[in-house]
């Protein structure tokens, strides 16, 4: 019915405990989501490394339609954590480079 599309969500019965979303037309919804998201993220200059990679990962695209969003969210979360870690490491490296060495500071004073 229009008020209750699908059967909600359940957990898979195996050890993975994957969340399964039971939506009508799940395969079509997944395909539409992927195409929309790829079109949306083309505005980013580093599309393959930031947003395209977690969407196009085989574990995401190859997931059953009912588990697609579970795998998508995990891949995106992991990717963004690694992105933040990389950016913070780059920032720390730039800050270290900007600090004058003791020898350079002594030479400037002399």
MMTF fields as JSON, N, C-alpha, C and O atoms, coordinates in Angstrom:
{
  "mmtfVersion": "1.0.0",
  "mmtfProducer": "UNKNOWN",
  "numBonds": 439,
  "numAtoms": 440,
  "numGroups": 110,
  "numChains": 1,
  "numModels": 1,
  "chainsPerModel": [1],
  "groupsPerChain": [110],
  "chainIdList": ["A"],
  "bondAtomList": [4, 2, 8, 6, 12, 10, 16, 14, 20, 18, 24, 22, 28, 26, 32, 30, 36, 34, 40, 38, 44, 42, 48, 46, 52, 50, 56, 54, 60, 58, 64, 62, 68, 66, 72, 70, 76, 74, 80, 78, 84, 82, 88, 86, 92, 90, 96, 94, 100, 98, 104, 102, 108, 106, 112, 110, 116, 114, 120, 118, 124, 122, 128, 126, 132, 130, 136, 134, 140, 138, 144, 142, 148, 146, 152, 150, 156, 154, 160, 158, 164, 162, 168, 166, 172, 170, 176, 174, 180, 178, 184, 182, 188, 186, 192, 190, 196, 194, 200, 198, 204, 202, 208, 206, 212, 210, 216, 214, 220, 218, 224, 222, 228, 226, 232, 230, 236, 234, 240, 238, 244, 242, 248, 246, 252, 250, 256, 254, 260, 258, 264, 262, 268, 266, 272, 270, 276, 274, 280, 278, 284, 282, 288, 286, 292, 290, 296, 294, 300, 298, 304, 302, 308, 306, 312, 310, 316, 314, 320, 318, 324, 322, 328, 326, 332, 330, 336, 334, 340, 338, 344, 342, 348, 346, 352, 350, 356, 354, 360, 358, 364, 362, 368, 366, 372, 370, 376, 374, 380, 378, 384, 382, 388, 386, 392, 390, 396, 394, 400, 398, 404, 402, 408, 406, 412, 410, 416, 414, 420, 418, 424, 422, 428, 426, 432, 430, 436, 434],
  "bondOrderList": [1, 1, 1, 1, 1, 1, 1, 1, 1, 1, 1, 1, 1, 1, 1, 1, 1, 1, 1, 1, 1, 1, 1, 1, 1, 1, 1, 1, 1, 1, 1, 1, 1, 1, 1, 1, 1, 1, 1, 1, 1, 1, 1, 1, 1, 1, 1, 1, 1, 1, 1, 1, 1, 1, 1, 1, 1, 1, 1, 1, 1, 1, 1, 1, 1, 1, 1, 1, 1, 1, 1, 1, 1, 1, 1, 1, 1, 1, 1, 1, 1, 1, 1, 1, 1, 1, 1, 1, 1, 1, 1, 1, 1, 1, 1, 1, 1, 1, 1, 1, 1, 1, 1, 1, 1, 1, 1, 1, 1],
  "groupList": [{"groupName": "UNK", "atomNameList": ["N", "CA", "C", "O"], "elementList": ["N", "C", "C", "O"], "formalChargeList": [0, 0, 0, 0], "bondAtomList": [1, 0, 2, 1, 3, 2], "bondOrderList": [1, 1, 2], "singleLetterCode": "X", "chemCompType": "L-PEPTIDE LINKING"}],
  "groupTypeList": [0, 0, 0, 0, 0, 0, 0, 0, 0, 0, 0, 0, 0, 0, 0, 0, 0, 0, 0, 0, 0, 0, 0, 0, 0, 0, 0, 0, 0, 0, 0, 0, 0, 0, 0, 0, 0, 0, 0, 0, 0, 0, 0, 0, 0, 0, 0, 0, 0, 0, 0, 0, 0, 0, 0, 0, 0, 0, 0, 0, 0, 0, 0, 0, 0, 0, 0, 0, 0, 0, 0, 0, 0, 0, 0, 0, 0, 0, 0, 0, 0, 0, 0, 0, 0, 0, 0, 0, 0, 0, 0, 0, 0, 0, 0, 0, 0, 0, 0, 0, 0, 0, 0, 0, 0, 0, 0, 0, 0, 0],
  "groupIdList": [1, 2, 3, 4, 5, 6, 7, 8, 9, 10, 11, 12, 13, 14, 15, 16, 17, 18, 19, 20, 21, 22, 23, 24, 25, 26, 27, 28, 29, 30, 31, 32, 33, 34, 35, 36, 37, 38, 39, 40, 41, 42, 43, 44, 45, 46, 47, 48, 49, 50, 51, 52, 53, 54, 55, 56, 57, 58, 59, 60, 61, 62, 63, 64, 65, 66, 67, 68, 69, 70, 71, 72, 73, 74, 75, 76, 77, 78, 79, 80, 81, 82, 83, 84, 85, 86, 87, 88, 89, 90, 91, 92, 93, 94, 95, 96, 97, 98, 99, 100, 101, 102, 103, 104, 105, 106, 107, 108, 109, 110],
  "secStructList": [7, 6, 6, 1, 7, 1, 7, 3, 3, 3, 3, 7, 1, 1, 6, 6, 7, 7, 3, 3, 3, 3, 7, 6, 6, 2, 2, 2, 2, 2, 2, 2, 2, 2, 2, 2, 2, 2, 2, 2, 2, 6, 6, 1, 6, 6, 2, 0, 0, 0, 0, 0, 2, 2, 2, 2, 7, 2, 2, 2, 2, 6, 1, 7, 4, 4, 4, 2, 2, 2, 2, 2, 2, 2, 2, 2, 2, 2, 2, 2, 2, 2, 2, 2, 2, 2, 2, 2, 2, 2, 2, 2, 2, 2, 2, 2, 2, 2, 1, 7, 7, 2, 2, 2, 2, 2, 2, 2, 2, 7],
  "xCoordList": [0.829, 0.0, 0.867, 2.061, 0.307, 1.065, 1.554, 2.591, 0.844, 1.24, 2.356, 3.048, 2.542, 3.557, 4.239, 4.011, 5.085, 5.754, 6.85, 7.741, 6.791, 7.813, 7.492, 6.455, 8.405, 8.211, 9.17, 9.389, 9.741, 10.681, 12.06, 12.469, 12.773, 14.14, 14.284, 13.61, 15.177, 15.498, 17.007, 17.71, 17.496, 18.912, 19.05, 18.177, 20.148, 20.397, 20.597, 21.037, 20.277, 20.372, 21.771, 21.989, 22.723, 24.088, 24.928, 24.416, 26.194, 27.082, 27.31, 27.698, 27.081, 27.332, 26.376, 26.741, 25.174, 24.119, 23.898, 23.753, 23.873, 23.655, 22.208, 21.29, 22.022, 20.678, 20.09, 20.718, 18.915, 18.218, 16.982, 16.092, 16.95, 15.802, 14.874, 15.285, 13.653, 12.676, 11.787, 10.752, 12.217, 11.487, 10.9, 11.446, 9.804, 9.315, 10.305, 10.88, 10.502, 11.383, 12.809, 13.415, 13.332, 14.641, 15.757, 16.636, 15.737, 16.789, 16.726, 17.771, 15.556, 15.418, 15.812, 16.435, 15.447, 15.811, 17.333, 17.89, 18.019, 19.478, 20.098, 20.995, 19.631, 20.184, 19.97, 20.864, 18.798, 18.508, 19.39, 19.898, 19.573, 20.428, 21.858, 22.468, 22.401, 23.778, 23.929, 24.881, 23.008, 23.128, 22.981, 23.725, 22.039, 21.868, 23.117, 23.603, 23.647, 24.785, 26.028, 26.785, 26.246, 27.393, 27.243, 28.216, 26.038, 25.812, 26.021, 26.598, 25.56, 25.684, 27.144, 27.547, 27.93, 29.309, 30.286, 31.468, 29.838, 30.76, 31.217, 32.163, 30.572, 30.986, 32.272, 32.932, 32.632, 33.835, 35.053, 35.02, 36.132, 37.297, 38.014, 38.639, 37.932, 38.62, 37.611, 37.709, 36.652, 35.558, 36.012, 35.487, 36.95, 37.276, 37.846, 37.609, 38.595, 39.237, 38.359, 38.542, 37.412, 36.618, 35.262, 34.926, 34.484, 33.102, 32.806, 31.981, 33.442, 33.155, 33.619, 32.946, 34.771, 35.33, 34.417, 34.185, 33.886, 33.041, 31.706, 31.088, 31.257, 30.014, 30.257, 29.416, 31.391, 31.673, 32.406, 32.76, 32.632, 33.303, 32.462, 31.24, 33.101, 32.347, 31.483, 30.406, 31.942, 31.131, 29.85, 28.885, 29.825, 28.624, 27.737, 26.565, 28.303, 27.492, 27.052, 26.006, 27.833, 27.488, 26.602, 26.21, 26.282, 25.433, 24.011, 23.56, 23.303, 21.89, 21.144, 21.492, 20.145, 19.445, 18.949, 18.936, 18.547, 18.048, 19.159, 18.885, 20.418, 21.549, 22.386, 23.416, 21.973, 22.765, 23.107, 24.274, 22.115, 22.386, 23.268, 24.06, 23.152, 24.026, 25.489, 26.343, 25.761, 27.13, 27.572, 28.737, 26.665, 26.979, 27.382, 28.381, 26.626, 26.916, 28.244, 29.035, 28.495, 29.776, 30.951, 31.961, 30.832, 31.921, 32.149, 33.293, 31.082, 31.227, 31.813, 32.669, 31.365, 31.899, 33.395, 34.182, 33.78, 35.191, 36.019, 37.095, 35.504, 36.224, 36.388, 37.464, 35.348, 35.434, 36.358, 37.059, 36.378, 37.327, 38.762, 39.604, 39.034, 40.378, 40.713, 41.859, 39.726, 39.929, 40.289, 41.215, 39.562, 39.838, 41.221, 41.963, 41.57, 42.892, 43.997, 45.001, 43.798, 44.791, 44.93, 46.042, 43.802, 43.85, 44.513, 45.276, 44.236, 44.85, 46.348, 47.124, 46.767, 48.199, 48.893, 49.996, 48.242, 48.815, 48.919, 49.912, 47.9, 47.909, 49.041, 49.743, 49.219, 50.293, 51.662, 52.565, 51.814, 53.093, 53.39, 54.533, 52.377, 52.576, 52.94, 53.772, 52.318, 52.619, 54.049, 54.741, 54.498, 55.884, 56.872, 57.917, 56.55, 57.433, 57.507, 58.537, 56.436, 56.395, 57.181, 57.541, 57.453, 58.191, 59.666, 60.271, 60.243, 61.68, 62.506, 62.158, 63.575, 64.492, 65.284, 65.349, 65.885, 66.673, 67.849, 68.194, 68.469, 69.619, 69.171, 69.86, 68.033, 67.542, 67.151, 67.371, 66.576, 66.197, 67.443, 67.448, 68.497, 69.742, 70.418, 70.974, 70.373, 70.986, 70.236, 70.842, 68.935, 68.151, 68.439, 68.419, 68.704, 68.993, 70.397, 70.618, 71.332, 72.738, 72.96, 74.085],
  "yCoordList": [-1.195, 0.0, 1.25, 1.167, 2.373, 3.624, 4.062, 4.719, 3.722, 4.125, 3.266, 3.696, 2.066, 1.161, 0.412, -0.786, 1.106, 0.422, -0.507, -0.067, -1.745, -2.697, -3.301, -3.018, -4.137, -4.828, -4.34, -5.045, -3.176, -2.668, -3.259, -3.545, -3.444, -3.964, -5.132, -5.203, -6.044, -7.188, -7.391, -6.783, -8.24, -8.614, -9.96, -10.82, -10.139, -11.425, -12.486, -12.177, -13.71, -14.786, -15.348, -16.183, -14.914, -15.432, -14.59, -13.663, -14.911, -14.216, -12.76, -11.971, -12.382, -10.994, -10.023, -8.878, -10.457, -9.605, -8.353, -7.25, -8.537, -7.427, -6.957, -7.761, -5.662, -5.097, -5.285, -4.924, -5.834, -6.032, -5.138, -5.258, -4.25, -3.356, -3.979, -4.27, -4.176, -4.814, -3.74, -3.365, -3.26, -2.206, -2.777, -3.718, -2.214, -2.621, -2.146, -1.066, -2.922, -2.568, -2.267, -1.283, -3.104, -2.856, -2.771, -1.916, -3.634, -3.615, -2.319, -1.732, -1.864, -0.622, 0.575, 1.52, 0.532, 1.616, 1.704, 2.801, 0.558, 0.549, 1.143, 1.981, 0.721, 1.232, 2.739, 3.46, 3.205, 4.634, 5.399, 6.471, 4.86, 5.509, 5.622, 6.685, 4.546, 4.553, 5.59, 6.37, 5.608, 6.564, 7.995, 8.873, 8.249, 9.6, 10.018, 11.135, 9.132, 9.489, 9.753, 10.677, 8.957, 9.207, 10.541, 11.28, 10.848, 12.138, 13.291, 14.316, 13.129, 14.17, 14.43, 15.583, 13.382, 13.547, 13.933, 14.13, 14.046, 14.472, 15.913, 16.345, 16.664, 18.037, 18.087, 19.125, 16.986, 16.963, 16.69, 15.79, 17.451, 17.279, 15.939, 15.448, 15.348, 14.076, 12.941, 12.137, 12.896, 11.922, 10.491, 9.853, 9.947, 8.526, 8.23, 7.157, 9.178, 8.892, 9.212, 8.613, 10.131, 10.494, 9.812, 9.132, 9.971, 9.486, 8.323, 7.471, 8.268, 7.196, 5.839, 4.834, 5.803, 4.513, 3.739, 2.553, 4.35, 3.549, 3.15, 2.181, 3.86, 3.49, 2.382, 1.5, 2.419, 1.459, 0.207, -0.646, 0.087, -1.097, -2.343, -2.313, -3.42, -4.642, -5.153, -5.701, -4.98, -5.448, -4.633, -5.107, -3.426, -2.589, -2.895, -3.239, -2.767, -3.005, -4.452, -4.728, -5.375, -6.784, -7.293, -8.46, -6.44, -6.861, -7.117, -6.49, -8.029, -8.214, -6.888, -6.12, -6.612, -5.327, -5.012, -3.849, -6.027, -5.799, -5.354, -4.706, -5.697, -5.346, -4.203, -3.856, -3.625, -2.594, -1.432, -1.057, -0.861, 0.311, -0.038, 0.796, -1.233, -1.67, -1.626, -1.065, -2.216, -2.227, -0.833, -0.473, -0.056, 1.312, 2.166, 2.884, 2.094, 2.901, 2.489, 3.348, 1.193, 0.737, 1.184, 1.647, 1.05, 1.45, 2.959, 3.412, 3.727, 5.185, 5.617, 6.501, 5.008, 5.343, 5.03, 5.858, 3.85, 3.465, 4.412, 4.856, 4.713, 5.602, 6.998, 7.588, 7.526, 8.866, 8.89, 9.88, 7.824, 7.764, 7.801, 8.522, 7.024, 7.021, 8.372, 8.817, 9.02, 10.338, 11.363, 12.155, 11.342, 12.272, 11.995, 12.93, 10.733, 10.377, 10.878, 11.428, 10.682, 11.151, 12.674, 13.201, 13.373, 14.836, 15.34, 16.305, 14.704, 15.152, 14.872, 15.659, 13.761, 13.463, 14.486, 14.938, 14.853, 15.868, 17.204, 17.915, 17.551, 18.813, 18.825, 19.827, 17.715, 17.628, 17.737, 18.385, 17.104, 17.174, 18.602, 19.049, 19.333, 20.732, 21.595, 22.497, 21.313, 22.082, 21.821, 22.739, 20.571, 20.248, 20.951, 21.42, 21.026, 21.686, 23.182, 23.806, 23.759, 25.196, 25.599, 26.767, 24.653, 24.95, 25.14, 24.27, 26.248, 26.439, 25.494, 25.232, 25.005, 24.159, 25.029, 26.247, 24.395, 25.141, 25.845, 26.968, 25.184, 25.785, 27.0, 28.02, 26.902, 28.03, 29.184, 30.344, 28.886, 29.942, 30.638, 31.859, 29.87, 30.448, 31.311, 32.361, 30.877, 31.634, 32.937, 33.949, 32.92, 34.129, 35.165, 36.368, 34.689, 35.592, 36.2, 37.362, 35.417, 35.864, 36.845, 37.305],
  "zCoordList": [0.0, 0.0, 0.0, 0.286, -0.306, -0.393, 0.98, 1.072, 2.045, 3.388, 3.965, 4.888, 3.44, 3.964, 2.83, 2.661, 2.035, 0.93, 1.451, 2.179, 1.095, 1.523, 2.878, 3.479, 3.34, 4.609, 5.679, 6.664, 5.522, 6.506, 6.318, 5.192, 7.404, 7.341, 8.306, 9.333, 7.948, 8.8, 8.777, 7.971, 9.657, 9.665, 8.984, 9.101, 8.276, 7.634, 8.718, 9.825, 8.395, 9.364, 9.534, 10.411, 8.721, 8.819, 9.785, 10.414, 9.896, 10.831, 10.47, 11.332, 9.223, 8.808, 9.464, 9.728, 9.728, 10.304, 9.453, 9.979, 8.156, 7.226, 7.326, 7.486, 7.229, 7.226, 5.833, 4.837, 5.763, 4.49, 4.468, 5.311, 3.496, 3.322, 2.291, 1.168, 2.67, 1.78, 1.155, 1.706, 0.001, -0.694, -1.974, -2.549, -2.412, -3.731, -4.794, -4.663, -5.819, -6.936, -6.454, -6.879, -5.582, -4.965, -6.007, -5.896, -7.005, -8.022, -8.83, -9.111, -9.204, -9.958, -9.095, -9.581, -7.812, -6.911, -6.801, -6.858, -6.643, -6.554, -7.814, -7.725, -8.978, -10.233, -10.366, -10.808, -9.987, -10.038, -9.058, -9.388, -7.862, -6.864, -7.372, -7.261, -7.927, -8.432, -9.541, -9.529, -10.492, -11.599, -11.106, -11.545, -10.205, -9.665, -8.898, -9.076, -8.041, -7.22, -8.051, -7.755, -9.082, -9.961, -10.688, -10.839, -11.134, -11.796, -10.815, -11.176, -9.592, -8.573, -8.218, -8.066, -8.087, -7.623, -8.73, -8.448, -9.964, -11.018, -10.827, -11.485, -9.946, -9.671, -8.854, -8.805, -8.218, -7.4, -8.265, -9.104, -8.08, -8.949, -8.772, -9.712, -7.593, -7.378, -7.204, -6.276, -8.106, -8.06, -7.825, -6.913, -8.583, -8.376, -6.996, -6.44, -6.442, -5.165, -3.973, -2.913, -4.099, -2.933, -2.926, -1.956, -3.965, -3.909, -4.849, -4.521, -5.984, -6.927, -6.452, -6.677, -5.793, -5.379, -4.433, -4.67, -3.371, -2.48, -3.111, -2.668, -4.113, -4.783, -5.792, -5.961, -6.458, -7.518, -7.04, -7.854, -5.756, -5.221, -5.526, -5.385, -5.935, -6.257, -5.111, -5.347, -3.865, -2.738, -2.594, -1.994, -3.128, -3.087, -4.294, -4.142, -5.486, -6.689, -6.822, -7.409, -6.287, -6.393, -5.274, -5.277, -4.323, -3.209, -3.689, -4.647, -3.036, -3.377, -3.182, -2.285, -3.99, -3.877, -2.463, -2.058, -1.719, -0.357, 0.592, 1.602, 0.275, 1.13, 0.564, 1.141, -0.531, -1.194, -0.261, -0.154, 0.412, 1.253, 2.447, 2.883, 2.977, 4.065, 3.613, 4.299, 2.465, 1.943, 1.51, 1.679, 0.961, 0.531, 1.726, 1.667, 2.79, 3.976, 4.601, 4.988, 4.703, 5.262, 4.404, 4.933, 3.093, 2.199, 2.265, 2.298, 2.285, 2.349, 3.689, 3.733, 4.769, 6.093, 6.17, 6.63, 5.725, 5.738, 4.883, 5.286, 3.703, 2.796, 3.39, 3.29, 4.0, 4.573, 5.787, 5.998, 6.59, 7.708, 7.191, 7.726, 6.152, 5.578, 4.941, 5.001, 4.336, 3.743, 4.828, 4.655, 5.929, 7.025, 7.611, 7.911, 7.775, 8.287, 7.355, 7.808, 6.049, 5.085, 5.129, 5.121, 5.176, 5.211, 6.484, 6.44, 7.619, 8.868, 8.862, 9.406, 8.254, 8.144, 7.25, 7.557, 6.137, 5.247, 5.954, 5.801, 6.727, 7.455, 8.484, 8.624, 9.204, 10.197, 9.525, 10.053, 8.364, 7.646, 7.211, 7.313, 6.726, 6.328, 7.539, 7.44, 8.668, 9.88, 10.326, 10.766, 10.216, 10.573, 9.656, 10.108, 8.368, 7.413, 7.673, 7.414, 8.177, 8.419, 9.671, 9.815, 10.579, 11.792, 11.451, 10.824, 11.849, 11.574, 12.455, 13.606, 11.902, 12.67, 13.629, 13.467, 14.631, 15.611, 14.942, 15.311, 13.953, 13.259, 12.46, 12.445, 11.801, 11.0, 11.908, 11.559, 13.069, 13.997, 14.556, 14.718, 14.852, 15.367, 14.312, 14.632, 13.056, 11.963, 11.738, 11.388, 11.935, 11.717, 12.794, 12.535, 13.995, 15.108, 14.941, 15.285, 14.417, 14.319, 13.225, 13.026]
}
